[in-house]
Amino acid sequence: MTADLKNVRFQMMMSEAEAEAIDAWASENKLRSKAEAMRRLCDIGMSAATKADSLELERLRLQSVKRKAARRITGLKKRISDSPDDAERLKLLYRGLDALTDIVGELVECSSDIATISLRMTGPAVANRSQEEIEAAIYQSGWTPSDAETESDEELRARLTAVKNLVDRGKQPDDS
């Protein structure tokens, strides 16, 4: 949030439960006032809303990859079952393995892009956490940005799980 002069007054009504939830969030994030909590929550919400379109595009891309993969696999299965020649079936099986490799690569790329967008969306929500805590979660396996291209799925999963755990700690029990 910027350090702009806060000179616009805004009144709103909310339920007791909403006010208590905001107070609890402000307390967890060591904020001094409900007004500051509301400003930060608005900032988080607006930031997430701007990234929602990107996330939807990636979801559609993932759905397209899934459909394309299903068509390729179905076609190869039919050609393999229709082939009378063992040598031809073996060639088709190798082509099937190549196709699966391509499909997995596309799925990993889509999933990685979705994870990146998701992390950027949750970033403002965890920004109030201590820098040491965030660095420990993100870099827990010695990961550095230059390692991103060669990072294994297990390392990425562990890193995302650590960040998710940080985000989940900020949720109220009834938010799940």
N, C-alpha and C positions, 0 to 999 in steps of 0.2 A: 504494500500500500504506500502511496506517495505521502510526502510530508506536507501536502497542501494545507492551507488554512481551512479549518472546518467551520464554515460560517453559514451553512444552509441547515435550517432546522427541519426535521421530518418526524411527524408523529405517526404512530401506528398502534393498532390494537392486536393483542394476541392472547391465547389461552394461558392459563396458569402453567399447564404442562410445557408449553412452548417456552415460556419465560424461564422455567426451571431448567429446561434443557440447555438454553442459551447460557444461563448462569453457570451450569456445570461445565459446559464447553469452555467458557471464559476462564473458569478456575483451573481446569486441566491445562490450559495453554498459558496460564500465568498472565492473563490480561486484567487490567485494572478496572475496566468499566464495561457495562453492558453495551454502551455505544460503540466502544472499540471492537467488542466481539461481533456486533452486527456489521460494522464496516468490513471486518476481516471475512466474515461468512459471506457477505455480498460479493466481495472480491473473489473468493474461492468459487462461488457459484457462477459468476460471470466468466471466470477463466475456464471452468469446466464446460460451460455452454459453448464457448468458441471452439473448443476441441471436439465437441460431440459430432459435428458434421464429418470430421476426419475419421472418427471412430466408425461412423456408419458406413462411410466409403470403404474402409478396410473390411468391415463385416460383409459387405456385398462382394468385395473381391474374394474373400475367403469362401463365400458361398459359391461363387463362379468356379473357383479352383476345385471345390468339392464336386460340383456337377461334372466338370470336365474330366476329373479323375474317374468318376463312376462310369462315364461313357467309355473312356479308354479301357478300363478294366473289363467292363462287360463285353466290349468288342474283342479284346484279346482272349477272354475265356471262351467265347463262341468260336473264334478261329481255331483255338487249340483243340476244343472238343470236336470240331468238324474235320480236323486234319487227319487223313488216314496214315500219314507217314510219320514214323517216330523221329526221324531226323528233322523234319519240318516242325514237329511239335516242340522239339528241343530248342530250335531257333526261335520259335514264338515264345517259349518260356524265358529265354535270355532277353528277348525284346520286352517281355513283361517285367522282368527285373529292372531293365533300364527305365521303363515307364514308371515303375514304382519309385525308383531313385529320383526321377524328375518330379513326381508328384510330392514326395516327401520334402524335397527341396523347396517347392513352391509353398507348401503348407508351413514349413518352418519360417520362410520369409514373411508370409502373411501374419503368422502368429507373433513373430518378432516385432513387426510394425504395430500390431495391435497392442502388444505389451509396452512398447515405447510410448505410444499415445496414452495408454492407461496410466503409465508412470507420470507422464507430464500432466495428466488431469489430476492425479492425486498429489502431485508435488506441493501445491499451495496448502493443502490440508496438513501435510507433515512438515511444512516449512518452519513451524514454531518449535519443533523438536530441537534438541541440542545438536550442534554440528557434529560432535563426536559420535553421538548415537546414530545419526544418519550415515556418516562415513563408515561406521562399523557394520551397518546393515548392508550397504551397497558394495563395499570393498572387502567383505568378510573373507573371501577366498583369494585375496591378493589381486582382484580384478582391477584393471586400469582401462581407460578408454581405448588405448591402443590394442588391447587384447580382444576388443569387441568382435572383430572379424573371425577370430579363432576360438571363441568361447564355446565350450561344449553345452549341450542341452541341459545336462545336470547342473553345471555351474550357473547357467542362466536361471534355471528353475530355483536353485538355492538363493540366488540374489533376489529374485522376484518374491519368493516366500518371505525372506527377511524384511523386505519393504512392506509387504502385505501385513506382516505381523505388527509392524510399527503403526500402520494405518488402523488395523483392527483394535489396537490398544486404545485409540482415541474414540472408538464407538461406544455408545451406551449399550447395555445388555439387550434392550428391546429394539435396537436398530438393525439387527441381523435379519 
